[in-house]
């Protein structure tokens, strides 16, 4: 029996790739517009999404660049108002 079996990706691997691309597409569509980022602790930060990579997001908040780890983010959505800065949570 040959040692090199044909490896087919399992369903879990395929879902991970699809999820990663979905996240990349969503962030790409929101780049250079004002977004609201809600953290896992309930606090929110509003600013312009400048860029992103595998582990981080970069925002422009009140003229300063802010680096945010994705692991601390609960969700990201388009900002409803023009206020910027840190907003308290519950």
C-alpha positions, 0 to 999 in steps of 0.5 A: 500500500502506498504511503502517499494517500491522496489527501482531500481537504476535510469539511472543517478546513474548507469552512475555515477557508470560506470563513476567512475569505468572507471576513476579508471581503467584509473588511475590504468593503468597509476599508476607508469608511467609518466603522464601529468596532465593539469589543468583547467587553462591550466597549466600542470604538468608532473610526476609519478602517485603514487596513487589516491583516490576519490578526489585526485591524488598523483604525484612524481615530481622532487623527491617530492610528490605532492597532486592534487585535481581532481576538478582542473584537466582538463585531464590526459594522458601519458607523451610524453617526459621525462621533469618533472615539471610545464609547463606554459599554455595559 
